[in-house]
Amino acid sequence: MGEILDLAERAWQGSYDKHWHPSGAREEIAPGLFFLNTFANVSVACTAAGLVLVDTGSHIGRSQTFEAVRHCDRGPVFPTVYTHGHVDHAFGLPPFLAEAREKNWQRMRIIGHKNVGPRFDRYRATSGYNAAINTRQFGVPVPWPTEFDYPNITYDESFRLDAGGSPFELHHARGETDDHTWIFWPERKVLFTGDQFIWVTPNAGNPQKVQRYAADWAQSLRRMSECGAEVLVPGHGLPIFGGRRVRQALDETAHWLEHLLRETLERMNAGLPLDLILHEVKPPAELADRPYLQPVYDEPEFVVRNIWRLYGGWYDGTPSHLKPAPEAQLGREVASLAGGVRALVARARELAALGDLKLASHLADWAVAAAPDDRDSHAARAEIYAARTQGERALMTRGVFNAAARDSSQKSSRT
């Protein structure tokens, strides 16, 4: 058994807890199909028409991705298929395009859903913002690209790619993005899900990104489950082998999303405000032990917020939040009621010591809003958010709390 097959089996059994992290391994996992377990997976399908490249990796490691693909096969790329336009999936093409020009190969087909182009346009318009939020999310500086390789073949609902008599069936689905493509290769019974399946709870709630679509996502998973695939190649994480396991993973992930959607909409229809819904709706308990449904990237609470945003807009049901006072003014008023900023900071530290970090965080934020140059307020805030970071599993949550802790730590040490 090869390395990827071995890791995939251990991941399914729940004995490999780094299944979402890239192993760097590459392997032929089905006849003519090479799998590269990079940060965002890249697949190389060998056909009579040439190589079919499913995703291309990120702009950061594109040279390594190119070399890994060329280690598998040196032939020309017939088409590249973007599962979606995120930077870790669709920004590794330049070395391949340069090679094609150097060797006078025919113009490469770049296939993607029609919404990939508008996504790239939006990225160009918000490059600074995207660099900032991704740096905060991942905790390291993330350069944001400004050059894009747009698809030159686009489609709307479905597309059939004939690769020398070996068809690939492309289907559009909204989910993590509005430009997603999932692919079925009937000849090999291989399903490429893109980020519709990533070995963790669906990334349907990211608090710093644009709208996600839980209902459409679940529907696409149900459709994929009906394909009869024997191999599932995810956007992140390890492949799943065997038709029964493939169906189970897809159906249970769909159920997880459908449960949150149903529970949220029931409460919205009953007139409950977002605050109550966030603290009432939980994922299905019977799926809590599934290794591919652990909330280590996104959080169920964030998914509920995104469901609310899609169906109910941004107003959360609390009237004062509709046109709120500035945060600094609110902080000064709360500090005044508490007996001054010193008292507010002391109470925040007291709550933190008692283990109520959520409430302590509110007080710490108000303290620095009221006194943005006060080093003790920032020191308390840094301590509280550092403590919160230690208690969180989800990368997105830790990223935001870590950023707050770093920011206040720097301001507390200023001379």
Sequence and secondary structure as in RCSB ss.txt:
>XXXX:A:sequence
MGEILDLAERAWQGSYDKHWHPSGAREEIAPGLFFLNTFANVSVACTAAGLVLVDTGSHIGRSQTFEAVRHCDRG
PVFPTVYTHGHVDHAFGLPPFLAEAREKNWQRMRIIGHKNVGPRFDRYRATSGYNAAINTRQFGVPVPWPTEFDY
PNITYDESFRLDAGGSPFELHHARGETDDHTWIFWPERKVLFTGDQFIWVTPNAGNPQKVQRYAADWAQSLRRMS
ECGAEVLVPGHGLPIFGGRRVRQALDETAHWLEHLLRETLERMNAGLPLDLILHEVKPPAELADRPYLQPVYDEP
EFVVRNIWRLYGGWYDGTPSHLKPAPEAQLGREVASLAGGVRALVARARELAALGDLKLASHLADWAVAAAPDDR
DSHAARAEIYAARTQGERALMTRGVFNAAARDSSQKSSRT
>XXXX:A:secstr
  HHHHHHHHHHHT  TTTTS    EEEEETTEEEE SSS EEEEEETTEEEEE  B SSSHHHHHHHHHHH  S
 EEEEE S   TTTB   HHHHHHHHHTT    EEEEETTHHHHHHHHHHTHHHHHHHHHHHHSS          
 SEEESSEEEEESSS EEEEEEE SSSSSEEEEEETTTTEEEEETT  SSS     TTSS   HHHHHHHHHHHH
TT  SEEEESSS  EESHHHHHHHHHHHHHHHHHHHHHHHHHHHTT  HHHHHHH    GGGTT TTS  SSS H
HHHHHHHHHHHH S  S GGGTS   HHHHHHHHHHHHTSHHHHHHHHHHHHHTT HHHHHHHHHHHHHH TT H
HHHHHHHHHHHHHHHT   HHHHHHHHHHHHHHHHHHT  
